[in-house]
Amino acid sequence: MERKTNILFLCFVCFIGFFLLKCSGRDNTDVARDFVDTVGFAHLDWQVDSVLARIDRLYSKRIEEIRRQKGVSEKTIWKVVISPHDDYSYVGYLYPVLLKYVRARTVFLFGVAHKARLLGLKDRLVFGSFERWRAPYGEVKVSTVRNELIKSLPGDFYVVNDSMMAIEHSLEAIVPFLQYYNKRIEIIPVLVPYMPFERMKEISKTFARAIYDVVSRKKWEWGRDFAFVISSDAVHYGDEDWGGRNFAYFGSDSVGYIKAVNHEYEIINNCLIPQINPARIEKFVNYTVQEADYTKYKWTWCGRYSIPFGLLTAYQLSRISEVDLKGVLVGYATSIDHEHIPVVDLRMGITAPANIHHWVGYAAIGYY
């Protein structure tokens, strides 16, 4: 989700600082990536504990209903998930009901590059050089597999840019929950900036082969040893507080809201579940990206690049591995359709309004 002005200013300050650091000729292999959003997300262990306790208190019946309806149980092991990354107060129960079942120790994180335009980034994957990320329960290690993969990719397929990695919030939202459920977790963060579909297909095929070579050598099992987590909020909707832009495609009233949510389900059902293949993934791109300019929104999912690239990589890997993937919509919600988790007393808050004129959708999808 796009953040309010104060968050954007903080990101800009971080960007300038890291830009100067890069210009000085240093890298960040000896530096832990720091938090960028300590308002919408938890950065302390007791905050995560408290948020999850409140979710359980407010939504335990809803969570059990989802598990029963979707066939999610303690035996569930996701190979791939699509997770929201908005404020904990808004996304609430969708975080644990999805991320609890990411069992793997090593997690490939496919994130949005919200500020890619500021850094002139497009058409390549973005990696960082950070070897650790700060997280609520202590630093999370970046797997050495990242560097193995980078070495196996053609130079024009990727860029290492710590400035982008440092200011991006879409993965930072998810890491605390993954760490809560597995304190030994290691991550491989990669951001996906503006990229046309054909370019995604080209890079994802090579990236999937590189992943297959590494995990085969290590004898890792998909789901148990490694997993994919793709970060994306769904539609950003409304006619207020979007930087002067109007995303109220069907109008900002109750009728427009219903039409927008129905359109969300159409996209999910036609493109993301139950099966994935290049044709269905391309259909998602056609729903969300303008045909004449692949850098422009058609329907405002911020993961309009992270989702197709992550799913293309998963599809290619499934073909190489001879593994079938089946997706289930664990849950869909919006920032205005349920009670928010109270977080102010936890030294947290919200980074944007939530009302009929400004709301965000959240799709939690698991693939097994």
C-alpha positions, 0 to 999 in steps of 0.5 A, a space after each residue: 500500500 502507498 504510504 502517507 507523506 511522512 512515510 514517503 519523506 522518510 523513504 526519500 531520506 533513506 534513499 539519499 543516505 544509501 545513495 551517498 553510501 553507494 557513491 562512496 564505493 562501499 557495499 553493505 555486506 557488513 551492515 544489517 538492513 534496517 527497518 523502514 516502517 515502524 508505524 504500520 509494521 511491528 519491529 519489536 518482538 513484543 509487538 508481534 506477540 501482542 498483534 497475534 494475540 489480538 488477532 486470535 482474540 478478535 478473529 479466532 472463529 473467523 480463522 477456524 472457519 477459513 481453515 475448515 472451508 479451505 482445507 487448511 490444517 496443521 498438515 498444510 505446507 505451502 510451496 508458494 504464497 501471495 501475501 498482502 503487505 499493508 498495515 498490520 491493523 488493516 490486514 489483520 487475520 490474513 497474515 497468520 492464517 496464510 503465513 503460519 503454513 510457510 514451513 520452509 527454513 529458506 524463503 525466496 521473497 518476491 517483492 514490489 519495487 514501489 520507488 523504482 521510478 525514483 532510481 531509474 530501475 526497470 526490466 531487471 531483478 533487484 537484489 541487495 548486498 545486505 547479509 542480514 535484515 533487522 527483525 523483531 526477534 533478532 537479525 534474519 540471515 540472508 541465505 548464501 544461496 542469493 549470491 549463488 543465484 546472482 552468479 548464475 544469472 546473465 548480467 543484464 538480468 539483474 542489478 544489485 541496488 541497496 538503495 532500493 532494497 533499503 527503502 522498500 517496505 513490501 517484504 519488511 511487512 512479512 518477515 516478522 510473521 515468518 520469523 515468529 513461526 520459524 526463528 531460524 528462517 533465512 531469506 532471499 529477497 528480490 524485488 521486481 520493478 517495471 517489466 513487460 511480460 515477455 521480459 518476465 518470461 525470459 528472466 523467470 525461465 533462467 531464474 527457475 533453472 538456477 534455483 532448481 540447480 541449487 536446491 537439487 544440489 542441496 537435496 532441498 524439498 519444495 515446501 519443507 526446505 524452501 518456499 516462495 513468498 510473493 508480496 502484493 496488496 490487491 487493488 488500491 481504490 478511491 478518489 481521495 489521498 492517492 496523490 491527486 490520482 483517482 482510482 475510483 474506477 466504479 465510483 466511490 460509493 457502496 455500489 462502486 465498492 461492490 463492483 470493485 470487489 467483484 472485479 477483484 474476485 474475477 481477476 483472482 479466479 481467472 488468473 491466480 487460482 486454482 492452476 497457474 500457467 503462462 496464459 493465465 499469468 499473462 491474463 493477470 498482466 492484461 488486467 493490471 497493466 496498460 497495453 500501451 505502456 507497461 509502466 502504467 496501471 490499468 487496475 491498481 495492484 501494486 504487485 502487478 510485476 511481483 505476482 506474475 514474475 513470482 508465479 512464472 518462476 514457480 511455474 517454470 520450477 514446477 515443470 522442471 521438478 515435475 511438481 504440480 501446483 494448485 492454488 487456493 484463495 485462503 481469504 480476501 478482505 479490504 481495509 474497510 470490511 472488518 474491524 481493525 486490530 488496535 495497535 496504538 497502545 503498541 507504539 504502532 499505527 496506520 500509514 493511510 486512511 481507510 474509508 469508502 474514498 480510500 481503501 485497499 484490497 488484500 488477497 491471501 493465496 496459498 499454493 501446495 
